[in-house]
């Protein structure tokens, strides 16, 4: 059978499986307290990153923590809990790089903010806007033709604004601009040109 041993005077207990089997616990497990929120509950000794659950790789070189500060739930990288993903318990907001998200998804970083990447060389990379299950707009990179676009699904669907990667030409109403600014359609203006 399995062995239960006391490791030291601090009361640490080690469960050692016999052979290659698993150590199994039946019922709910509570660590650090008596609260029961499911099969496995950890009650922190302190509301800091030191009081949560730590995970480390087999070489002790990469680590992470799951912890709470009493208001938010954090998933952090590193032993000090930096680079947090935050779930705001009050509103369900998610923050990356901020511990006070004020929207459903709040991203914060001093330099590059957000990166989308596709796995294939011939794929588009886009963000789509949908309202009440109706597609409205797409913005992003279009592989063919090669450039950045704003695409409108409404009325007569099509590319409304296009910036060609190779030339920097801007097309309004066209995805093949031949000039620095190429407008397909009538232009209205006020003031002096």
TORTI-918258 format. One record per residue: residue number from 1; residue in one letter; x, y, z of N, C-alpha, C in turn. Coordinates in nm, 3 decimals, decimal comma. Layout:
     n   res       n_X       n_Y       n_Z      ca_X      ca_Y      ca_Z       c_X       c_Y       c_Z
   NUM     A         X         Y         Z         X         Y         Z         X         Y         Z
...
***
This chain:
     n   res       n_X       n_Y       n_Z      ca_X      ca_Y      ca_Z       c_X       c_Y       c_Z
     1     X     0,083    -0,119     0,000     0,000     0,000     0,000     0,087     0,124     0,000
     2     X     0,019     0,239     0,003     0,090     0,366     0,007     0,142     0,394     0,148
     3     X     0,248     0,475     0,156     0,304     0,511     0,287     0,277     0,657     0,316
     4     X     0,244     0,686     0,439     0,228     0,824     0,484     0,338     0,848     0,587
     5     X     0,422     0,945     0,560     0,532     0,973     0,653     0,532     1,119     0,692
     6     X     0,577     1,148     0,813     0,595     1,286     0,856     0,740     1,322     0,829
     7     X     0,761     1,428     0,753     0,895     1,464     0,706     0,977     1,536     0,812
     8     X     0,915     1,628     0,882     0,995     1,710     0,973     0,910     1,761     1,088
     9     X     0,970     1,845     1,171     0,901     1,897     1,288     0,797     2,003     1,252
    10     X     0,797     2,048     1,126     0,697     2,146     1,083     0,563     2,081     1,051
    11     X     0,557     1,949     1,057     0,431     1,881     1,030     0,406     1,852     0,883
    12     X     0,508     1,864     0,797     0,490     1,830     0,656     0,468     1,682     0,641
    13     X     0,373     1,644     0,557     0,339     1,503     0,536     0,364     1,467     0,391
    14     X     0,425     1,353     0,367     0,449     1,305     0,233     0,368     1,179     0,210
    15     X     0,295     1,176     0,098     0,223     1,056     0,056     0,305     0,991    -0,054
    16     X     0,349     0,869    -0,033     0,434     0,800    -0,130     0,361     0,679    -0,186
    17     X     0,337     0,675    -0,318     0,272     0,558    -0,375     0,366     0,439    -0,374
    18     X     0,308     0,322    -0,363     0,386     0,198    -0,366     0,408     0,162    -0,513
    19     X     0,532     0,159    -0,557     0,563     0,125    -0,696     0,534     0,243    -0,788
    20     X     0,470     0,215    -0,903     0,444     0,320    -1,002     0,300     0,367    -0,998
    21     X     0,223     0,326    -0,899     0,082     0,364    -0,891     0,063     0,509    -0,852
    22     X    -0,063     0,550    -0,847    -0,099     0,687    -0,812    -0,142     0,694    -0,666
    23     X    -0,129     0,811    -0,609    -0,187     0,836    -0,477    -0,324     0,898    -0,501
    24     X    -0,427     0,835    -0,448    -0,563     0,882    -0,472    -0,627     0,924    -0,341
    25     X    -0,702     1,034    -0,349    -0,779     1,081    -0,234    -0,925     1,083    -0,277
    26     X    -1,011     1,019    -0,202    -1,153     1,019    -0,232    -1,222     1,127    -0,151
    27     X    -1,314     1,199    -0,214    -1,384     1,307    -0,146    -1,317     1,440    -0,171
    28     X    -1,369     1,545    -0,110    -1,315     1,679    -0,128    -1,188     1,696    -0,047
    29     X    -1,096     1,775    -0,100    -0,969     1,802    -0,033    -0,964     1,951    -0,001
    30     X    -0,939     1,983     0,124    -0,925     2,120     0,168    -0,782     2,141     0,218
    31     X    -0,715     2,241     0,162    -0,578     2,271     0,204    -0,579     2,408     0,269
    32     X    -0,535     2,416     0,393    -0,519     2,544     0,462    -0,644     2,598     0,527
    33     X    -0,754     2,527     0,521    -0,875     2,579     0,583    -0,988     2,478     0,579
    34     X    -1,109     2,523     0,609    -1,225     2,434     0,613    -1,327     2,466     0,505
    35     X    -1,306     2,575     0,429    -1,400     2,611     0,322    -1,404     2,502     0,216
    36     X    -1,520     2,481     0,159    -1,535     2,378     0,057    -1,601     2,438    -0,066
    37     X    -1,523     2,453    -0,174    -1,574     2,507    -0,300    -1,564     2,404    -0,413
    38     X    -1,554     2,277    -0,380    -1,544     2,173    -0,481    -1,446     2,066    -0,439
    39     X    -1,401     1,988    -0,536    -1,313     1,876    -0,507    -1,181     1,917    -0,444
    40     X    -1,130     2,036    -0,484    -1,000     2,080    -0,433    -1,009     2,227    -0,397
    41     X    -0,995     2,260    -0,270    -1,005     2,398    -0,223    -0,877     2,434    -0,148
    42     X    -0,818     2,550    -0,184    -0,701     2,600    -0,113    -0,740     2,731    -0,046
    43     X    -0,723     2,738     0,084    -0,743     2,862     0,158    -0,605     2,922     0,182
    44     X    -0,582     3,041     0,128    -0,451     3,103     0,139    -0,423     3,146     0,282
    45     X    -0,294     3,141     0,318    -0,253     3,189     0,450    -0,237     3,340     0,448
    46     X    -0,218     3,397     0,329    -0,206     3,542     0,313    -0,258     3,577     0,174
    47     X    -0,318     3,697     0,159    -0,375     3,737     0,031    -0,269     3,802    -0,059
    48     X    -0,161     3,728    -0,080    -0,055     3,771    -0,172    -0,019     3,653    -0,260
    49     X     0,070     3,676    -0,357     0,109     3,567    -0,447     0,180     3,454    -0,373
    50     X     0,232     3,481    -0,254     0,300     3,376    -0,176     0,200     3,280    -0,113
    51     X     0,072     3,316    -0,109    -0,026     3,233    -0,042    -0,106     3,142    -0,134
    52     X    -0,080     3,145    -0,262    -0,161     3,068    -0,355    -0,102     2,933    -0,390
    53     X    -0,142     2,882    -0,505    -0,095     2,752    -0,554     0,022     2,777    -0,649
    54     X     0,132     2,709    -0,627     0,248     2,722    -0,715     0,263     2,601    -0,804
    55     X     0,308     2,625    -0,926     0,337     2,519    -1,022     0,476     2,544    -1,077
    56     X     0,559     2,440    -1,083     0,695     2,456    -1,134     0,727     2,337    -1,224
    57     X     0,808     2,361    -1,328     0,844     2,252    -1,417     0,947     2,160    -1,352
    58     X     0,976     2,047    -1,417     1,064     1,947    -1,357     1,205     1,997    -1,337
    59     X     1,248     2,098    -1,411     1,383     2,153    -1,395     1,389     2,272    -1,302
    60     X     1,278     2,307    -1,238     1,270     2,423    -1,149     1,310     2,554    -1,217
    61     X     1,286     2,566    -1,349     1,325     2,688    -1,419     1,205     2,774    -1,458
    62     X     1,087     2,717    -1,472     0,967     2,793    -1,506     0,862     2,769    -1,399
    63     X     0,797     2,876    -1,356     0,698     2,860    -1,250     0,581     2,954    -1,272
    64     X     0,475     2,927    -1,200     0,357     3,011    -1,205     0,278     2,997    -1,076
    65     X     0,183     3,087    -1,057     0,102     3,085    -0,935    -0,043     3,118    -0,969
    66     X    -0,133     3,057    -0,892    -0,275     3,089    -0,893    -0,306     3,139    -0,753
    67     X    -0,353     3,263    -0,742    -0,373     3,321    -0,610    -0,478     3,431    -0,614
    68     X    -0,519     3,476    -0,496    -0,617     3,583    -0,483    -0,564     3,689    -0,387
    69     X    -0,599     3,815    -0,416    -0,563     3,923    -0,323    -0,684     3,965    -0,239
    70     X    -0,789     3,884    -0,241    -0,910     3,916    -0,168    -1,014     3,984    -0,254
    71     X    -0,974     4,036    -0,370    -1,066     4,102    -0,464    -1,064     4,033    -0,598
    72     X    -0,945     4,004    -0,650    -0,928     3,945    -0,782    -0,862     3,809    -0,772
    73     X    -0,878     3,729    -0,878    -0,808     3,603    -0,892    -0,696     3,625    -0,994
    74     X    -0,574     3,583    -0,963    -0,458     3,605    -1,049    -0,401     3,472    -1,096
    75     X    -0,358     3,469    -1,222    -0,275     3,362    -1,275    -0,147     3,431    -1,318
    76     X    -0,038     3,404    -1,247     0,086     3,479    -1,265     0,199     3,388    -1,310
    77     X     0,293     3,446    -1,383     0,412     3,371    -1,421     0,528     3,415    -1,333
    78     X     0,617     3,321    -1,305     0,733     3,352    -1,223     0,705     3,339    -1,075
    79     X     0,810     3,325    -1,000     0,799     3,306    -0,856     0,744     3,429    -0,786
    80     X     0,763     3,547    -0,845     0,716     3,669    -0,780     0,578     3,710    -0,827
    81     X     0,519     3,634    -0,920     0,382     3,663    -0,962     0,370     3,779    -1,058
    82     X     0,468     3,799    -1,146     0,460     3,907    -1,243     0,391     3,856    -1,369
    83     X     0,348     3,949    -1,455     0,285     3,911    -1,580     0,150     3,845    -1,559
    84     X     0,065     3,910    -1,482    -0,059     3,848    -1,437    -0,170     3,850    -1,541
    85     X    -0,248     3,743    -1,536    -0,380     3,738    -1,598    -0,476     3,749    -1,480
    86     X    -0,566     3,848    -1,483    -0,650     3,878    -1,368    -0,796     3,855    -1,403
    87     X    -0,867     3,786    -1,315    -1,012     3,773    -1,325    -1,072     3,854    -1,212
    88     X    -1,145     3,960    -1,248    -1,207     4,047    -1,150    -1,333     3,980    -1,098
    89     X    -1,331     3,941    -0,970    -1,441     3,862    -0,914    -1,573     3,937    -0,914
    90     X    -1,568     4,069    -0,892    -1,692     4,146    -0,886    -1,766     4,154    -1,018
    91     X    -1,693     4,177    -1,128    -1,761     4,196    -1,256    -1,730     4,091    -1,361
    92     X    -1,638     4,000    -1,330    -1,601     3,899    -1,428    -1,509     3,952    -1,537
    93     X    -1,456     4,073    -1,522    -1,366     4,129    -1,621    -1,231     4,058    -1,616
    94     X    -1,164     4,052    -1,730    -1,033     3,989    -1,740    -0,930     4,097    -1,772
    95     X    -0,822     4,099    -1,696    -0,715     4,194    -1,721    -0,585     4,122    -1,751
    96     X    -0,513     4,168    -1,852    -0,380     4,117    -1,883    -0,286     4,236    -1,872
    97     X    -0,194     4,230    -1,776    -0,102     4,340    -1,752    -0,159     4,448    -1,662
    98     X    -0,280     4,430    -1,612    -0,341     4,524    -1,518    -0,419     4,446    -1,414
    99     X    -0,419     4,494    -1,291    -0,497     4,425    -1,189    -0,628     4,497    -1,159
   100     X    -0,664     4,595    -1,243    -0,793     4,662    -1,226    -0,862     4,675    -1,362
   101     X    -0,903     4,562    -1,421    -0,967     4,567    -1,554    -1,102     4,639    -1,547
   102     X    -1,122     4,736    -1,637    -1,249     4,809    -1,636    -1,332     4,780    -1,761
   103     X    -1,308     4,667    -1,824    -1,387     4,619    -1,937    -1,382     4,468    -1,938
   104     X    -1,461     4,406    -2,025    -1,464     4,260    -2,032    -1,323     4,205    -2,054
   105     X    -1,245     4,269    -2,142    -1,104     4,234    -2,162    -1,025     4,364    -2,164
   106     X    -0,932     4,378    -2,070    -0,851     4,499    -2,058    -0,705     4,459    -2,070
   107     X    -0,637     4,505    -2,176    -0,497     4,476    -2,199    -0,415     4,600    -2,168
   108     X    -0,302     4,581    -2,099    -0,215     4,694    -2,071    -0,070     4,650    -2,079
   109     X     0,011     4,725    -2,152     0,156     4,706    -2,157     0,216     4,835    -2,209
   110     X     0,333     4,870    -2,161     0,395     4,996    -2,200     0,434     4,998    -2,348
   111     X     0,475     4,884    -2,403     0,517     4,881    -2,543     0,408     4,815    -2,628
   112     X     0,444     4,708    -2,701     0,348     4,640    -2,788     0,229     4,593    -2,706
   113     X     0,109     4,623    -2,753    -0,010     4,594    -2,674    -0,075     4,461    -2,711
   114     X    -0,094     4,434    -2,836    -0,178     4,321    -2,874    -0,124     4,262    -3,004
   115     X    -0,111     4,132    -3,011    -0,057     4,069    -3,131    -0,148     3,956    -3,174
   116     X    -0,184     3,956    -3,303    -0,257     3,846    -3,364    -0,163     3,782    -3,466
   117     X    -0,155     3,651    -3,466    -0,067     3,582    -3,559    -0,137     3,459    -3,614
   118     X    -0,120     3,437    -3,742    -0,178     3,320    -3,807    -0,071     3,214    -3,824
   119     X    -0,113     3,090    -3,832    -0,017     2,980    -3,842     0,031     2,955    -3,985
   120     X    -0,042     3,005    -4,084    -0,004     2,979    -4,223     0,040     3,105    -4,293
   121     X     0,122     3,088    -4,398     0,175     3,203    -4,472     0,069     3,268    -4,560
   122     X    -0,036     3,196    -4,595    -0,137     3,249    -4,687    -0,271     3,270    -4,616
   123     X    -0,268     3,305    -4,489    -0,391     3,325    -4,414    -0,411     3,471    -4,377
   124     X    -0,538     3,513    -4,370    -0,571     3,647    -4,322    -0,565     3,650    -4,170
   125     X    -0,545     3,768    -4,113    -0,547     3,788    -3,968    -0,641     3,904    -3,941
   126     X    -0,755     3,875    -3,878    -0,859     3,977    -3,866    -0,923     3,978    -3,729
   127     X    -0,988     4,090    -3,700    -1,080     4,103    -3,588    -1,216     4,131    -3,649
   128     X    -1,316     4,053    -3,610    -1,450     4,070    -3,666    -1,543     4,131    -3,562
   129     X    -1,625     4,225    -3,606    -1,723     4,290    -3,519    -1,862     4,241    -3,557
   130     X    -1,933     4,188    -3,458    -2,065     4,132    -3,480    -2,160     4,190    -3,376
   131     X    -2,279     4,228    -3,420    -2,380     4,282    -3,329    -2,506     4,199    -3,340
   132     X    -2,550     4,139    -3,228    -2,672     4,060    -3,224    -2,672     3,953    -3,334
   133     X    -2,559     3,880    -3,346    -2,539     3,773    -3,444    -2,538     3,820    -3,589
   134     X    -2,520     3,949    -3,612    -2,510     4,001    -3,749    -2,369     4,056    -3,768
   135     X    -2,295     4,002    -3,867    -2,160     4,050    -3,896    -2,166     4,194    -3,945
   136     X    -2,081     4,281    -3,889    -2,081     4,423    -3,925    -1,953     4,462    -3,999
   137     X    -1,838     4,449    -3,933    -1,711     4,490    -3,991    -1,602     4,388    -3,961
   138     X    -1,499     4,388    -4,045    -1,376     4,314    -4,021    -1,262     4,413    -4,043
   139     X    -1,167     4,415    -3,950    -1,045     4,492    -3,972    -0,928     4,396    -3,957
   140     X    -0,824     4,417    -4,035    -0,706     4,334    -4,020    -0,628     4,319    -4,149
   141     X    -0,541     4,219    -4,148    -0,452     4,192    -4,260    -0,518     4,097    -4,359
   142     X    -0,516     4,134    -4,487    -0,568     4,052    -4,596    -0,449     4,001    -4,676
   143     X    -0,436     3,867    -4,685    -0,322     3,809    -4,755    -0,326     3,835    -4,905
   144     X    -0,445     3,834    -4,963    -0,455     3,853    -5,108    -0,576     3,940    -5,138
   145     X    -0,554     4,066    -5,175    -0,426     4,133    -5,194    -0,358     4,162    -5,060
   146     X    -0,228     4,186    -5,065    -0,144     4,199    -4,948    -0,158     4,338    -4,886
   147     X    -0,233     4,348    -4,773    -0,247     4,477    -4,709    -0,344     4,476    -4,593
   148     X    -0,358     4,594    -4,532    -0,449     4,613    -4,419    -0,582     4,663    -4,474
   149     X    -0,694     4,611    -4,418    -0,824     4,650    -4,470    -0,928     4,670    -4,360
   150     X    -1,028     4,750    -4,395    -1,152     4,758    -4,319    -1,260     4,712    -4,416
   151     X    -1,326     4,604    -4,380    -1,427     4,543    -4,466    -1,563     4,561    -4,402
   152     X    -1,661     4,600    -4,484    -1,797     4,627    -4,436    -1,892     4,522    -4,493
   153     X    -1,968     4,457    -4,404    -2,065     4,356    -4,448    -2,200     4,418    -4,486
   154     X    -2,223     4,545    -4,450    -2,354     4,606    -4,467    -2,372     4,663    -4,607
   155     X    -2,499     4,683    -4,646    -2,529     4,738    -4,779    -2,472     4,646    -4,885
   156     X    -2,386     4,701    -4,969    -2,312     4,619    -5,065    -2,178     4,586    -5,000
   157     X    -2,161     4,461    -4,952    -2,038     4,427    -4,880    -1,913     4,455    -4,963
   158     X    -1,807     4,495    -4,896    -1,682     4,518    -4,965    -1,580     4,589    -4,878
   159     X    -1,459     4,603    -4,933    -1,351     4,671    -4,863    -1,375     4,821    -4,870
   160     X    -1,381     4,887    -4,754    -1,403     5,032    -4,750    -1,271     5,109    -4,747
   161     X    -1,169     5,052    -4,679    -1,039     5,117    -4,672    -0,932     5,010    -4,683
   162     X    -0,830     5,034    -4,764    -0,725     4,936    -4,786    -0,591     5,007    -4,793
   163     X    -0,491     4,955    -4,721    -0,354     5,008    -4,727    -0,268     4,896    -4,782
   164     X    -0,211     4,917    -4,901    -0,131     4,815    -4,968     0,006     4,803    -4,903
   165     X     0,047     4,682    -4,869     0,173     4,662    -4,797     0,295     4,705    -4,878
   166     X     0,302     4,669    -5,004     0,424     4,692    -5,082     0,446     4,838    -5,117
   167     X     0,338     4,916    -5,138     0,354     5,055    -5,182     0,314     5,157    -5,076
   168     X     0,232     5,117    -4,980     0,178     5,212    -4,884     0,061     5,291    -4,939
   169     X     0,021     5,262    -5,064    -0,094     5,331    -5,123    -0,220     5,300    -5,044
   170     X    -0,308     5,400    -5,038    -0,433     5,387    -4,965    -0,549     5,388    -5,064
   171     X    -0,634     5,287    -5,050    -0,752     5,281    -5,136    -0,878     5,299    -5,054
   172     X    -0,968     5,384    -5,102    -1,100     5,398    -5,042    -1,198     5,343    -5,145
   173     X    -1,265     5,235    -5,106    -1,358     5,170    -5,198    -1,290     5,078    -5,298
   174     X    -1,160     5,058    -5,284    -1,086     4,969    -5,372    -0,975     4,900    -5,294
   175     X    -0,947     4,773    -5,329    -0,837     4,703    -5,264    -0,717     4,689    -5,357
   176     X    -0,715     4,770    -5,466    -0,598     4,773    -5,554    -0,565     4,918    -5,590
   177     X    -0,522     4,998    -5,489    -0,493     5,139    -5,514    -0,369     5,157    -5,601
   178     X    -0,382     5,242    -5,706    -0,271     5,269    -5,797    -0,198     5,398    -5,761
   179     X    -0,254     5,476    -5,669    -0,197     5,605    -5,632    -0,182     5,612    -5,480
   180     X    -0,109     5,714    -5,434    -0,093     5,734    -5,290    -0,228     5,735    -5,220
   181     X    -0,326     5,801    -5,280    -0,465     5,794    -5,236    -0,550     5,768    -5,359
   182     X    -0,617     5,655    -5,359    -0,699     5,613    -5,474    -0,841     5,592    -5,424
   183     X    -0,932     5,676    -5,476    -1,072     5,671    -5,432    -1,157     5,620    -5,547
   184     X    -1,232     5,513    -5,519    -1,328     5,462    -5,618    -1,465     5,516    -5,581
   185     X    -1,512     5,614    -5,656    -1,641     5,677    -5,627    -1,627     5,827    -5,620
   186     X    -1,736     5,893    -5,587    -1,739     6,040    -5,581    -1,679     6,090    -5,451
   187     X    -1,619     6,208    -5,456    -1,560     6,269    -5,338    -1,634     6,398    -5,306
   188     X    -1,675     6,413    -5,183    -1,735     6,537    -5,137    -1,639     6,606    -5,041
   189     X    -1,639     6,738    -5,040    -1,550     6,811    -4,948    -1,609     6,948    -4,917
   190     X    -1,560     7,006    -4,812    -1,591     7,145    -4,782    -1,459     7,213    -4,749
   191     X    -1,448     7,337    -4,782    -1,323     7,408    -4,762    -1,240     7,411    -4,889
   192     X    -1,109     7,437    -4,875    -1,021     7,453    -4,990    -0,933     7,330    -5,006
   193     X    -0,917     7,287    -5,132    -0,825     7,177    -5,163    -0,706     7,234    -5,238
***
